[in-house]
Amino acid sequence: MADIIHRIGVQAPPARVFRALATRSGLINWLTWHVTGEPAPGTIVRLRFGDDGRDMKVLELSQDRRVRWQCVAGPREWVGTEISFELAPGNGETIVRFAHTGWAEPGDFMAHCNCKWAYFLLSLKTWVEDGRGTPYPEDRKISSWG
């Protein structure tokens, strides 16, 4: 198994970062404009990136601390993987520890997704701090995969 992990600091309290991760109105401002469903434990949130998409089952929403999803539909490499955002206060910022775990094996597509997750985490940061993220379709394309 292979995993993607990232760590960023966001100049905002955990409650503000949590809202950006745990609500449709938050997700559309940093990840993709095309979000169907309001996150709640056990629900499916549909994230679309043009003709491409992922359906995420919300596993956990722990107020101001953790968001966890499991991919239930999308690219075969994603199905069954888990995505988590762990939040912790630290030095006047919120530390976001991101993980996308359970990849069957590393490869070019995983490397692409690793880079895109870093990009979208910076979009999260700029959305929460400055009110201007770069969600799909405003995101920067990094390869033919998007």
C-alpha positions as CSV (number, residue, x, y, z in Angstrom):
1,M,0.0,0.0,0.0
2,A,1.1,3.6,-0.7
3,D,-0.1,6.8,0.9
4,I,0.0,10.5,0.1
5,I,0.6,12.9,3.0
6,H,0.9,16.7,3.3
7,R,1.1,19.2,6.1
8,I,0.2,22.9,5.8
9,G,-0.4,25.8,8.3
10,V,-3.5,28.0,7.8
11,Q,-3.7,31.4,9.5
12,A,-7.2,30.9,10.9
13,P,-8.8,29.1,13.8
14,P,-9.7,25.4,13.5
15,A,-13.4,26.2,13.3
16,R,-12.9,28.2,10.1
17,V,-10.8,25.6,8.5
18,F,-13.3,22.9,9.5
19,R,-16.1,24.7,7.8
20,A,-14.1,24.9,4.6
21,L,-13.6,21.1,4.7
22,A,-17.0,20.0,6.1
23,T,-19.6,22.0,4.2
24,R,-20.6,22.2,0.5
25,S,-20.3,26.0,0.7
26,G,-16.7,25.5,1.8
27,L,-15.7,22.8,-0.7
28,I,-16.9,24.8,-3.7
29,N,-14.5,27.6,-2.8
30,W,-11.3,25.6,-2.8
31,L,-11.8,22.2,-4.4
32,T,-14.4,22.2,-7.1
33,W,-17.4,24.2,-8.1
34,H,-19.2,21.0,-8.7
35,V,-20.2,19.5,-5.4
36,T,-23.4,17.6,-4.9
37,G,-24.6,16.8,-1.4
38,E,-24.1,18.3,2.0
39,P,-21.4,16.5,4.0
40,A,-22.8,14.5,7.0
41,P,-21.6,11.1,8.4
42,G,-22.8,8.3,6.2
43,T,-23.8,10.5,3.2
44,I,-22.2,10.5,-0.3
45,V,-20.7,13.8,-1.5
46,R,-20.1,13.9,-5.3
47,L,-17.1,15.9,-6.5
48,R,-16.9,16.6,-10.2
49,F,-14.0,17.8,-12.3
50,G,-15.4,18.1,-15.8
51,D,-16.3,14.7,-17.1
52,D,-14.3,13.1,-14.2
53,G,-15.6,12.6,-10.7
54,R,-15.3,11.0,-7.4
55,D,-18.0,10.0,-4.9
56,M,-17.0,10.2,-1.3
57,K,-18.7,8.6,1.6
58,V,-18.3,10.8,4.6
59,L,-16.9,8.6,7.4
60,E,-16.3,11.2,10.1
61,L,-16.8,14.9,10.9
62,S,-15.3,15.6,14.3
63,Q,-16.0,19.3,14.9
64,D,-12.8,21.4,14.4
65,R,-10.6,18.3,14.5
66,R,-11.1,15.8,11.7
67,V,-12.8,15.1,8.4
68,R,-12.6,11.6,6.8
69,W,-13.9,10.4,3.5
70,Q,-13.8,7.0,1.6
71,C,-13.9,7.0,-2.2
72,V,-16.8,4.8,-3.3
73,A,-16.8,5.7,-7.0
74,G,-14.3,7.2,-9.3
75,P,-11.0,6.2,-10.9
76,R,-10.3,2.6,-10.0
77,E,-7.0,3.6,-8.2
78,W,-9.1,5.8,-5.9
79,V,-12.0,3.4,-5.0
80,G,-11.6,2.1,-1.5
81,T,-9.0,4.7,-0.5
82,E,-9.5,7.1,2.4
83,I,-8.9,10.8,2.6
84,S,-8.5,12.5,6.0
85,F,-7.9,16.1,7.2
86,E,-6.6,16.3,10.8
87,L,-6.7,19.8,12.3
88,A,-4.7,21.0,15.3
89,P,-4.0,24.5,16.6
90,G,-0.4,25.6,16.7
91,N,1.5,28.9,16.9
92,G,-1.4,31.1,15.8
93,E,-2.4,28.9,12.9
94,T,-4.2,25.7,12.3
95,I,-2.1,22.8,11.2
96,V,-3.8,20.6,8.6
97,R,-2.4,17.1,8.2
98,F,-3.8,15.6,5.1
99,A,-3.6,11.9,4.1
100,H,-4.9,10.0,1.1
101,T,-4.3,6.4,2.1
102,G,-4.7,2.9,0.8
103,W,-3.4,3.2,-2.8
104,A,-2.6,-0.2,-4.2
105,E,0.7,0.9,-5.6
106,P,2.6,4.1,-6.4
107,G,2.7,5.1,-10.1
108,D,2.3,8.1,-12.4
109,F,-1.3,8.6,-11.6
110,M,-0.6,8.6,-7.8
111,A,2.2,11.1,-8.4
112,H,-0.2,13.3,-10.4
113,C,-2.8,13.2,-7.6
114,N,-0.1,13.9,-5.0
115,C,0.8,17.1,-6.9
116,K,-2.9,18.1,-7.4
117,W,-3.7,17.5,-3.7
118,A,-0.8,19.9,-2.8
119,Y,-2.3,22.4,-5.2
120,F,-5.8,22.1,-3.8
121,L,-4.4,22.3,-0.2
122,L,-2.8,25.6,-1.1
123,S,-6.2,26.6,-2.6
124,L,-7.8,25.8,0.8
125,K,-5.2,27.9,2.5
126,T,-5.7,30.9,0.3
127,W,-9.5,30.5,0.5
128,V,-9.6,30.5,4.3
129,E,-6.9,33.2,4.7
130,D,-7.7,35.6,1.8
131,G,-11.2,34.6,0.6
132,R,-9.9,33.5,-2.8
133,G,-9.2,29.9,-3.6
134,T,-8.7,28.3,-7.0
135,P,-11.2,25.4,-7.2
136,Y,-11.8,23.4,-10.4
137,P,-12.3,24.8,-13.1
138,E,-10.1,27.7,-12.0
139,D,-7.3,25.4,-11.0
140,R,-3.9,25.3,-12.7
141,K,-3.6,22.2,-15.0
142,I,-0.4,20.3,-14.4
143,S,-0.7,17.7,-17.1
144,S,-3.1,16.1,-19.6
145,W,-4.8,14.5,-16.6
146,G,-5.8,17.9,-15.3
